Amino acid sequence: MGKIKKILVYCEGKKWLIDNNLKKFSTHFGNIEIPEFKNEVEISQVNKKIFYFLKPTISEFILKIKRKTQIIYPKDVAIILFYSDIKETDNVIETGTGSGSLLIGILSRVKKGKVITIERNQEFREIAEKNVENYFGEIPGNVEFFNGDVYNEKFKLNVEEKWADKMFFDLPEPWKAKNLLKYLKIGGILVNYNPQIIQIKKFIEELDGFIDINVFEILERKWIVDEKRARPTDLMRGHTGFIMIARRVE
């Protein structure tokens, strides 16, 4: 991993994601001098406010990345990685790179296998590449960014059929990318993510050779816990997308 390029700043419940090469940045608390980031935690005090400078977690980084697409939120990324049983030696194909939120999660797990991520939009791909570089400090050597239209029946990858252990779809019309499924191993796991259940339903209706198909969503409700209160927050991040997981058997 290269030099950390983004730092998380925390003060009284507020968080900022800033470039590591900045000398200062502005907040509603005033202009903040940024200490040299050498340890896991650096501390600065301004106007009686204490600022903590930290390495961001994947969740904190994803929520503040540059994007021009809807992202897969951390609550969904976490469950997708766990339920797909992704391992460090897996070969993975992801289609619909978007801004790279799920890709960052995948690359945090897959160290010895290879990851191919496919995006049709060149601008989105460039944003995702930059986000991956900012999180890891460099582009990991085991990821290949691929420009292409997976809806095209003639679309091909330079790998053998049944190469991938895991496959991840994040497409508006996933059923149009069924040609890609030939690259998934027998026994391999397919994950599909869509915001609308009708998209999931249509994909399942056209899906052959898969069993144990599960569809669910994750709802996240935070709580306020301090010396005066212990109750849910007034607002919650409810529905973001439906997750479909299935296993290929033929």
N, C-alpha and C positions, 0 to 999 in steps of 0.2 A: 504494500500500500504506500502511495506517495504522501507528500506533505499535505496535511489537512488544509483545505481551501475555504471552508466555511466554519464559523464559530457561532454557537448559540449564546445569546446574552439573556440573562434572566434577572428580573427585578420586580418584586412584589406581584407575582402572578403574570406579568407581561413577558413576552418572549420576542426576540428579534434574531433573524439569521443574517449574519454579516460576513463580508469578505475578510479573510485572515490578514490581508495586506493593508487594511485600513489603519489609520492612526487615530481617527476619532469618528464618531457618528452622532447624529442629533436625535433626541427624544423629547417628549413633553416634559421630562425631568431636567432637560438642559443638554448641553454638549458633553459627550462622554469620551474621555481619553481611553484608548484601548491599550491595555498592557500587552507586552510580548507574551504570546501564548506558548509556554514551555511545559506546563504540567497539565494534569487532567482538569484542574480548576484554577482559575485566576480570579482575583477579587479587586474591585475598584470602588471607591466611595465618592459620590458627588451629591452635594446639597443634602447631606445626611441620608442619602439613599445608597444601599449596597447593591452593586452590580456583580453578578457572577458570570464568568466567561467559561464555557464548557464545550466539549465536543458533542455535537447533536446526535441523538439517537436516530435510527431510521425513521421512526414515527414523527419525530420533531422535524426532521429534514423534509420528509415527503409533504407535510402540511404547508411548507413554506417554499417549495420549489417553484421555479419559473415554469409556466405552463400556458398553453393555448388550447388545451383539451381538458375535459373533465378527467380527474385522476381517480384511480382506485384508492380509497381511503385506507389508512393504516389498520383499522378494525377488520377490513376485508382482506387486506394483504396478509395479515397475521394468520387468519383462519385458512386462507388459500394455501399458504406454505405448509401449514401443519397437516391439513386434510389431504393434500396431494402427496404427503410423505416424501418431500423432496430431499435429496441427499447430495453430499458434496461431490460424488462421482457421477451424478446423472448427466445425461445429454438431454438438452431442453430446447424446444422450439416454442417461441412466443410470437403471436401475430397480433398486430395492433399495439405497437410500442407506445404510442401516445407520448406523454411527457416522461415516461420511464419510472413511474412509482413502483409498479409491480416488478419491473426489471431490476431495480435496485435491491428489492427484497430477494429475488431469485439469485442474484449475484452474491449476496451476502451468505448464501447457503452453498452454492455450487462453486467449488474451488478446483476440483480436479477434472470435472466433466467440461463439456462445451455448451455454450448458450448461443443460439441463433435467434435474433429478434427481427421481425419483419414489419416495416412501416411503408405505406404507400406515399405519404406526404413527406417531402424532403425537409420542409421547415420543422415539422414535428420531430423527425429523426435527429436533426441538428440540436434541437432543444434537449431531447432525451440524452444524447451523447454528452452534452455539457453538464446536465444534471448528474449523470453517472460519474463523470470526471470530478465534479465538485464534491461528491460524497466520498469517493474512494481515494481522491487525490490524484488519480490517473484512470485511464480506461483499462480495466482488467484485460489481460491477454487472452482470456478464454471466451470472450464475447465477440460475436460478429454482427454488425449492424447491416441489415439487408433491405434495400429498396425494392419493392415489388408489389404487384396487385394479386393478392391471393384469390380474388374472385375469378381471375382468368384461369380457365381450365388447363391452359398450357403452362401455367406457372410451375417452375421446377427449382429445387434446391440441389446444391452440389453435395448431397449425402445419399446414402443408400436408403431404400425403403426399410421401415421398421428400425430406424436408427435411434429415435428419441425415446427416452424413458418416460418423459412427461411432456405434455403439450398444453399451452395456455392460449385461449381465444379471448380477445376483447374487441369484437367487431359488431357493427350495427346489424349485419345480416350473416351470422356465422354459418348458416346452412349453405351459403354460396362458396364457402371455403372447404367443403368436404374433401376436395381433392388432396388437401394437405394431410388428411388423416392416414394416408398410406405410409407416412413417415413415422407413425407411432407404433411402438412394439406391441406384440401380443402380450397382454398383461399390463401394458402401460396405462397411465392415468391421464384423462382429458379433463381440463377445467375450462369452463366457459362462463363469462361474466357479461351480464346485460342489465340495463336499468329497468326494462319492461318485461313482465312475465310472458307476454305474447311472443317476444323474441325467443325466449327459452323454450316455450311450448312448440313453436314451429321447428326449431332446431332438433328437439327430441323426436318429433314426428318423422323427421327425415334421417335420423341417425340409425345406422345398421351396425351390428357386430359389437354392441356395447351392452354391458349389464350393470346392475347395482347403481342405477342413475339416481342421484340425490340432488334435490333443489332446496335451497334455503336462503335466508337473509340474516344479517347480523345487525341488531339494534344496540346502540351504545347510549347509556344514560349516566352522566357523571353526577357525583354528589359533592355537596359543600359540607366539609367537616372541619370545624374549629371549636374554640372554647364556648361559642354561643349556639352553634347550629350543627345539625346532622340530618340533612335532607337533600333530596334530589335538586339539581339545578332547574331553573324555570324552563330552559330550552334544552333540547337534546338533538343529537345527530341521529335521526331515525333511518329511514330507507335511503340507501345510496345505490344498491344494486343487488341483483339476484345471482347467487353462485350455483353453478351446476357442475357436479363432479361425476364422472363415469369411468368404467374400466373396460378396455378393449379386450375382447376374447376371440375375435376372428376377423 
